[in-house]
């Protein structure tokens, strides 16, 4: 499994930059507190849009329609 561009962008907005994505499911990332290793499954969950993001997108679609 690899991270999509949208997932990487979402993580970057949260202060997590993926440096190395390994085949065994571990990723080395740079965070505000330094380098950390994450499981790719954890990064996928972190990259999911939160309620506020979904609500704001819904409002934007309703206003533009």
PAZAPA-4460 file (N, C-alpha, C; in steps of 0.05 Angstrom, whole numbers, plus 32768, in hexadecimal, padded with zeros to 4 digits):
% residues 65
    n_x    n_y    n_z   ca_x   ca_y   ca_z    c_x    c_y    c_z   seq   type   mol
   8011   7FE9   8000   8000   8000   8000   8012   8019   8000     1      X     A
   800B   802C   7FF0   8019   8046   7FF0   8006   805D   7FF4     2      X     A
   8011   8073   7FFD   8000   808A   8003   7FFB   809A   7FE9     3      X     A
   7FE3   80A3   7FE6   7FDC   80B3   7FCE   7FE6   80D0   7FD2     4      X     A
   7FE6   80DF   7FBD   7FEE   80FB   7FBF   7FDC   810B   7FD1     5      X     A
   7FC2   8105   7FD0   7FAE   8112   7FE1   7FB4   810C   7FFF     6      X     A
   7FBB   80F3   8005   7FC1   80EB   8020   7FDA   80F9   802A     7      X     A
   7FEE   80FA   8019   8007   8108   8020   8003   8126   8025     8      X     A
   7FF2   8132   8015   7FEB   814E   8018   7FDD   8153   8033     9      X     A
   7FCA   8141   8039   7FBB   8143   8052   7FCE   8141   806A    10      X     A
   7FE0   812E   8068   7FF3   812A   807E   8006   8142   8081    11      X     A
   800E   814D   806A   8020   8164   806B   8012   817C   8078    12      X     A
   7FF8   817F   8073   7FE9   8195   8081   7FE8   8191   809F    13      X     A
   7FEB   8178   80A8   7FEB   8172   80C4   8007   8172   80D0    14      X     A
   801B   8179   80C0   8036   817B   80C9   8046   8161   80C7    15      X     A
   803D   814E   80B7   804B   8134   80B3   8054   8132   8096    16      X     A
   806E   8132   8092   8078   812F   8077   8084   8113   8074    17      X     A
   807A   8103   8061   8084   80E8   805D   809F   80EA   804E    18      X     A
   80B4   80DF   805A   80CE   80E0   804E   80D4   80C6   803F    19      X     A
   80CF   80AF   804C   80D5   8095   8040   80BD   8083   8045    20      X     A
   80B4   8077   8030   809E   8064   8031   80A9   8048   802A    21      X     A
   80AB   8037   803E   80B7   801D   8039   80A3   8008   8032    22      X     A
   80AC   7FF3   8025   809B   7FDD   801C   808F   7FCD   8032    23      X     A
   809B   7FCD   804A   8091   7FBD   8061   807B   7FCB   8070    24      X     A
   8072   7FE3   8067   805C   7FF0   8074   8065   8006   8088    25      X     A
   807E   800A   808B   8088   801F   809D   8090   8038   808D    26      X     A
   808A   804F   8098   8091   8068   808B   80A1   8079   809E    27      X     A
   80B6   8085   8094   80C5   8099   80A4   80BB   80B4   809D    28      X     A
   80B3   80C3   80B1   80A7   80DD   80AD   80B5   80F2   80BD    29      X     A
   80B3   810B   80B4   80BD   8122   80C3   80A4   8130   80CF    30      X     A
   80A5   8134   80E9   808F   8142   80F7   809B   815A   8104    31      X     A
   808A   816A   8111   8093   8182   811F   80A7   817B   8135    32      X     A
   80A4   8162   8140   80B6   815A   8156   80CE   814A   814C    33      X     A
   80D2   8147   8132   80E8   8138   8128   80DF   8120   8117    34      X     A
   80F2   810E   8112   80EC   80F6   8101   80DD   80E2   8112    35      X     A
   80C9   80D5   8105   80BA   80C0   8111   80B4   80AB   80FD    36      X     A
   80AF   8092   8107   80A7   807C   80F5   808A   8076   80FB    37      X     A
   807A   8073   80E5   805E   806D   80E7   8058   8054   80D6    38      X     A
   8044   8045   80DE   8039   8030   80CC   8028   803E   80B7    39      X     A
   8029   8034   809F   801A   8041   8089   7FFC   8041   808F    40      X     A
   7FF2   802D   809D   7FD5   802C   80A4   7FCE   8044   80B6    41      X     A
   7FE0   804B   80C9   7FDB   8062   80DA   7FDB   807C   80CA    42      X     A
   7FED   807E   80B7   7FEE   8096   80A6   7FD4   8099   8095    43      X     A
   7FCA   8083   808C   7FB2   8083   807C   7F9B   808D   808D    44      X     A
   7F99   8084   80A6   7F84   808E   80B8   7F87   80AB   80BE    45      X     A
   7FA0   80B4   80C3   7FA5   80D0   80C9   7F9E   80E2   80B1    46      X     A
   7FA1   80D8   8099   7F9C   80E8   8081   7F7E   80EB   807A    47      X     A
   7F6D   80DB   8087   7F51   80DC   8081   7F47   80F8   808A    48      X     A
   7F36   8104   807A   7F2B   811E   8081   7F19   811C   809A    49      X     A
   7F1C   8130   80AC   7F0C   8131   80C4   7EF1   813C   80BE    50      X     A
   7EE0   813E   80D3   7EC5   8148   80D0   7EC5   8164   80C6    51      X     A
   7ED6   8175   80D1   7ED6   8192   80C9   7EDE   8194   80AB    52      X     A
   7EF1   8184   80A2   7EF9   8185   8086   7EE2   817D   8074    53      X     A
   7ED4   8168   807B   7EBE   815E   806B   7EA7   8173   806B    54      X     A
   7EA2   817F   8082   7E8C   8192   8085   7E92   81AB   8074    55      X     A
   7EAB   81B5   8076   7EB3   81CC   8066   7EB0   81C7   8048    56      X     A
   7EB9   81AF   8040   7EB6   81A8   8023   7E99   81A6   801B    57      X     A
   7E88   819C   802C   7E6B   819A   8026   7E5F   81B6   8023    58      X     A
   7E66   81C8   8035   7E5C   81E4   8034   7E66   81F1   801A    59      X     A
   7E7F   81EC   8013   7E8A   81F7   7FFA   7E7B   81EE   7FE1    60      X     A
   7E73   81D4   7FE1   7E64   81C9   7FCA   7E48   81D5   7FCA    61      X     A
   7E3C   81D9   7FE1   7E21   81E4   7FE2   7E20   8201   7FD9    62      X     A
   7E34   8211   7FE1   7E35   822D   7FD9   7E3A   8230   7FBB    63      X     A
   7E4B   821F   7FB0   7E52   8222   7F94   7E3D   8217   7F81    64      X     A
   7E2A   8208   7F8C   7E15   81FC   7F7B   7DFF   820F   7F74    65      X     A
***
